[in-house]
Amino acid sequence: MRIVDLLKKDAIVLNAKVSSKAEMIDKLVDLHAKVGNIKDKETFKEGIMKRESEGPTAIGDGICIPHSKNEAVVTPGIASITVPAGIDCNALDGGLSNLFFMIAAPASGSDVHLEALARLSTILMDGKFRTDLLNAKNADEYLKIIDAKETEKFGAEEKAPAAAGSVPSTGYRILAVTACPTGIAHTYMAAESLEEKGKEMGYPLKAETNGSGGAKNVLTKEEIAACDGIIIAADKNVEMARFDGKPLVKTKVQDGIHKPQELIEKIINGEAQIYHHTGAADTADDGDAEGLGHQIYKHLMNGVSHMLPFVIGGGILIALAFLFDDYSINPANFGMNTPLAAILKTAGGFAFNFMLPILAGYIAMSIADRPGLMPGFVGGWIAAQGTSFSSIIAGVNGDEVAVISGGFIGALFAGFAAGYIVLFLKKITENMPASMDGLRPMLIYPVIGLAIISAIMFAVNPFFAWLNTLLASGLESLAASGNIVILGAIVGGMMSIDMGGPFNKAAYVTGTAALAQQTEAGYMTMAAVMVGGMVPPIAIAISSWLFKNKFTDNDRKAAPVNAIMGLCFISEAAIPYAAGDPGHVIPSCVVGSAVAGALSTIFGCTLMAPHGGLFVIPTIGNPLMYIVALIVGSLVGAVLLGVLRKPVDQK
C-alpha cells in the first residue's frame, strides 16, 4: 500500500497554523473529513485520543504519526500537515514535532494502518527527506517528494486502486444518476450524453436513469465504492445516502445533456466536493449555491411528477366515460348514464381525488425527506376538501355551511408549508439526547407536524377557496369575452420555450390546475397546452422535409421519429435541434405553438385528459378542428424555421 495512494492532495496543509497537540489533532481530523475518509469526526477523534492515551505517537526526529483503526473510517487514508516551528507532542526524544501524518484505517479488513505506519517510519528515517518535505512549496511538490522516496526505497509498484479511488481498467471511473420531473426524455438524454462523452474522453462512465418506469441501470455498491466520483444530473431528488464519502457533483439535468465534458472534468480534476449524507432529501452540492428559485422549482416538480400518473390515468378514464356515455338519457348525469361510463368515471374520479394530496405530500417529502410525506399528504387533503375552523364548528353545532375546495393552489401551499414545518422540527430537536432519537421520526414529526399543518390549513383554507373561485370565474370570464384565445396562445407558446424545462412545466402546471377546475374554460386551457407541446418536434420534422438543404442527413433521418414523438406529446424530442441552433429553432417553435394554442381555443377545443397526444383525440371536444390547429401551428413553425435557417453548406 503506497503512501501516495493514501495521501490525497486536499488532505495536505503546509505551514499549518497550529500551536498545540490538540489543535494539530483537530486539524488533521478535519482534513480526513474534508476528503471523505471519515463519516463521523467525533467517533474518529475518540479513536485517535484513545491511541494517544496508550503512549505518544511522536516517534522523535520531528515526526508524529497519530493513527486509529476506526468504525468511522469509510476510506483508508492519510492526512498530513507541516509545522516548521514545531509543537510539543511528548515525543520520545523530548524534541518538538514538525512533520505530522495521521492514518485512518477502517475497523474491518486488512491492517492498512500498520502497513502505512511501517512505510512512513522507514522512509522518514532519512533526514534529507524530512528536510525536503518541510521545504516543499506546495502539496504537489510534497507528494512528488514522497513518491520519489517510496520508489527509491521499495521500487516501482502499481498504485492501489481501492485506496486512490480509481478502478481497474475494466470498471467505471465515473458514475452518474440522471432524473427529470416526468422521467421521459431528459432523463435518458442526459444519461446518453454523459456516457458518450465519458467514452470519448477515455473515462468509462455508467449512468443510472431514474425514469418514469423506475430506476434502470442501477449503480451497485461495488461500483460506487471503486469509482472516482459521482455526477447527479437531476431536477428531482434521488436516493443519496449510498454516495456518502464520495466526491460528488450535483447539477441540473439540462447540464447533463449540454455540459457533459465540464461535469466529467470536475471529477477527474478533483474539483468535486466530498458528499456527506445527513439524512436530508437534498444535500448534495457541487459547491455552487443552489438558487432559491431552482430549489422551489425542484420541490414543485417532485410533487408534479408523482401527481402526473393520477392526473393522466384519472383524466383519461373520465374522458372515456363521456365518450362512451349517452347524453340523451339524462343530460344532468352525463358521464354516469351507462354502466361502462359509470365504472370509468368512478375509477377516474377516485384517481383524481388523490391528485392534490399526492402533489402536496411529495412536495413536502422533497423538502424534508420521508418525515414530510404524511403532513404534506394530509395538508393536501385538507386543501382539497376545503375544511376550515368555521366549517368544523358549524358541524359541531349542527349547522350547514358551504365548503369550497382550496384546490391546486391550496395544495401547493400545503406541500411547501408541511415540508418546512418538518424541517423546522428537525432543526429544533437535533440536539436531543441520542437515546431519544427514535422519538423524532416516530412521534415528534408526525404528531406535531400533523397538528401544525392541520391548524394552518383550517385557518387559510377560506382564502384559498376564495382564490380558487376567483380563478374559475376568471377563466370563465376569459372564455366568455374571447380573451381566452390570448391565454391559449401564451400557454401554447410557453410549451416551446425550453421544451421540458421550467417554462414548459409552468405552462403544463397551469393547464392541470385549470383542468382541476372541471370547467369548460379549464378544459380549453388544457387543450391549448397539449397542442402547444406537440408542435415543436412535428414542426422540425416538417421543416427538414420541406427545406432539405438546411438540414443534415442525420437530421432528416431522425425526422420521422421526431414527428411520432411530437404526436405523442413529447416536446423533449426537439431538444437536440434546439441545442444545436437555439437562435432559429426556439423562436420558430414558440410562434408555431402559440398559433396552435390560439386556434385550439378559437375552435372551442376541450381536453379532459392531460396527456396522450393523438391517442386521446377521441376524447377531445371538437377533435377535427383540434387536428387542424395542430397542423396549422406545425406548418407555421416549420416554414418559419426553414426561412430563418441557412443552408447546411453555408453554416
C-alpha positions, 0 to 999 in steps of 0.5 A: 500500500503506497503512501501516495495512494493514501495521501490525497492532495486536499488532505495536505496543509503546509505551514499549518497554523497550529500551536498545540497537540490538540489543535494539530489533532483537530486539524488533521481530523478535519482534513480526513473529513474534508476528503471523505475518509471519515463519516463521523469526526467525533467517533474518529477523534475518540479513536485517535485520543484513545491511541494517544492515551496508550503512549505518544505517537511522536516517534522523535526526529520531528515526526508524529504519526497519530493513527486509529483503526476506526468504525468511522473510517469509510476510506483508508487514508492519510492526512498530513500537515507541516509545522516548521516551528514545531509543537510539543507532542511528548515525543520520545526524544523530548524534541518538538514535532514538525512533520505530522501524518495521521492514518485512518484505517477502517475497523474491518479488513486488512491492517492498512494502518500498520502497513502505512505506519511501517512505510512512513517510519522507514522512509522518514528515517532519512533526514534529507527527506524530512528536510525536503518535505518541510521545504516543499512549496506546495502539496504537489511538490510534497507528494512528488517528494514522497513518491520519489522516496517510496520508489527509491526505497521499495521500487516501482509498484502499481498504485492501489486502486481501492485506496486512490479511488480509481478502478481497474481498467475494466470498471467505471471511473465515473458514475452518474444518476440522471432524473427529470420531473416526468422521467421521459426524455431528459432523463435518458438524454442526459444519461446518453450524453454523459456516457458518450462523452465519458467514452470519448474522453477515455473515462468509462462512465455508467449512468443510472436513469431514474425514469418514469418506469423506475430506476434502470441501470442501477449503480451497485455498491461495488461500483460506487465504492471503486469509482472516482466520483459521482455526477447527479444530473437531476431536477428531482431528488434521488436516493443519496445516502449510498454516495456518502464519502464520495466526491460528488457533483450535483447539477441540473439535468439540462447540464447533463445533456449540454455540459457533459465534458465540464461535469466529467472534468470536475471529477477527474480534476478533483474539483468535486466536493466530498458528499456527506449524507445527513439524512436530508432529501437534498444535500448534495452540492457541487459547491455552487449555491443552489438558487432559491428559485431552482430549489422551489422549482425542484420541490414543485416538480417532485410533487408534479411528477408523482401527481402526473400518473393520477392526473393522466390515468384519472383524466383519461378514464373520465374522458372515456366515460363521456365518450362512451356515455349517452347524453340523451338519457339524462343530460344532468348525469352525463358521464354516469348514464351507462354502466361502462361510463359509470365504472370509468368515471368512478375509477377516474374520479377516485384517481383524481381525488388523490391528485392534490394530496399526492402533489402536496405530500411529495412536495413536502417529502422533497423538502424534508425527506420521508418525515414530510410525506404524511403532513404534506399528504394530509395538508393536501387533503385538507386543501382539497376538501376545503375544511376550515375552523368555521366549517368544523364548528358549524358541524359541531353545532349542527349547522350547514355551511358551504365548503369550497375546495382550496384546490391546486393552489391550496395544495401547493401551499400545503406541500411547501408549508408541511415540508418546512414545518418538518424541517423546522422540527428537525432543526429544533430537536437535533440536539436531543439526547441520542437515546431519544432519537427514535422519538423524532421520526416516530412521534415528534414529526408526525404528531406535531407536524400533523397538528401544525399543518392541520391548524394552518390549513383550517385557518387559510383554507377560506382564502384559498377557496376564495382564490380558487373561485376567483380563478374559475370565474376568471377563466370563465370570464376569459372564455366568455369575452374571447380573451381566452384565445390570448391565454391559449396562445401564451400557454401554447407558446410557453410549451416551446420555450425550453421544451421540458424545462421550467417554462414548459412545466409552468405552462403544463402546471397551469393547464392541470390546475385549470383542468382541476377546475372541471370547467369548460374554460379549464378544459380549453386551457388544457387543450391549448397546452397539449397542442402547444407541446406537440408542435415543436418536434412535428414542426422540425420534422416538417421543416427538414422535409420541406427545406432539405438543404438546411438540414443534415442527413442525420437530421432528416433521418431522425425526422420521422421519429421526431414527428411520432414523438411530437404526436405523442406529446413529447416536446423533449424530442426537439431538444437536440435541434434546439441545442444545436441552433437555439437562435432559429429553432426556439423562436420558430417553435414558440410562434408555431405553438402559440398559433396552435394554442390560439386556434385550439381555443378559437375552435372551442377545443376541450381536453379532459385528459392531460396527456396522450397526444393523438391517442386521446383525440377521441376524447377531445371536444371538437377533435377535427378542428383540434387536428387542424390547429395542430397542423396549422401551428406545425406548418407555421413553425416549420416554414418559419424555421426553414426561412430563418435557417441557412443552408447546411453548406453555408453554416 
